[in-house]
Amino acid sequence: MEFIDFLLHFLKDPLTVINQLIEQYNTLIYVILFLVVFVETGFVIMPLLPGDSMLFAIGVIAATTGKLSLAVIIPLLILAALLGDNLNYFVGHKFGELIKEKKKILFLKREYIEKTEDFFEQNGGKAVIMARFVPIVRTIAPFVAGAGSMKYRVYILNCILGAILWVAGITLLGYFLGQIEIVKNNFEKVVLGIVVLSVLPIFIKIFKSKFKKA
């Protein structure tokens, strides 16, 4: 329950949580943030960590307090995302066939893998980049890419590009917008807006799927 409370607080107000962690752990905050990104991207059973809002908050903190160095945190979190993705990919490669045979393991169904494979085939490597910006999907996509037919060479090239765009893009967005007074004074609303925009593609996809069935 304590972990769930912490996670909900982190999702709601990552700026406050990260500042509290900095006060408590000082430079170890870099290790903590590295682990958050690594776990979100590398553990298919942990898709609910606050990746987007956390990166934005990191940028705001770097801009307003200087407690975090962009020169350190951006390369570090790009590395965390790449390591997590690769772990997820190779776990998917190992267990993908087992899920297809059993039809379902935990929340992973054969149907999900097959649909994601079709999406990868239609969109090519850019699907890996697109998935990076959608919560939950960015956690499941590397697993499915490994479980499916995507070649590692194609996957890793797009994975690297996606990690750079995701980490650097959202962190720098927070850095520059964080210096604007209206953003600093309404940070929770800004974070909520980021979360809504990031999950919007999922709901659009669900709506289109339901509409087609109807």
Secondary structure as GFF3:
##gff-version 3
##sequence-region A 1 214
A	DSSP	alpha_helix	2	12	.	.	.	ID=ss1
A	DSSP	alpha_helix	14	25	.	.	.	ID=ss2
A	DSSP	three_ten_helix	26	28	.	.	.	ID=ss3
A	DSSP	alpha_helix	29	42	.	.	.	ID=ss4
A	DSSP	alpha_helix	51	64	.	.	.	ID=ss5
A	DSSP	alpha_helix	70	102	.	.	.	ID=ss6
A	DSSP	beta_strand	104	105	.	.	.	ID=ss7
A	DSSP	beta_strand	108	109	.	.	.	ID=ss8
A	DSSP	alpha_helix	110	123	.	.	.	ID=ss9
A	DSSP	alpha_helix	126	132	.	.	.	ID=ss10
A	DSSP	alpha_helix	137	147	.	.	.	ID=ss11
A	DSSP	alpha_helix	152	177	.	.	.	ID=ss12
A	DSSP	alpha_helix	181	185	.	.	.	ID=ss13
A	DSSP	alpha_helix	187	213	.	.	.	ID=ss14
###
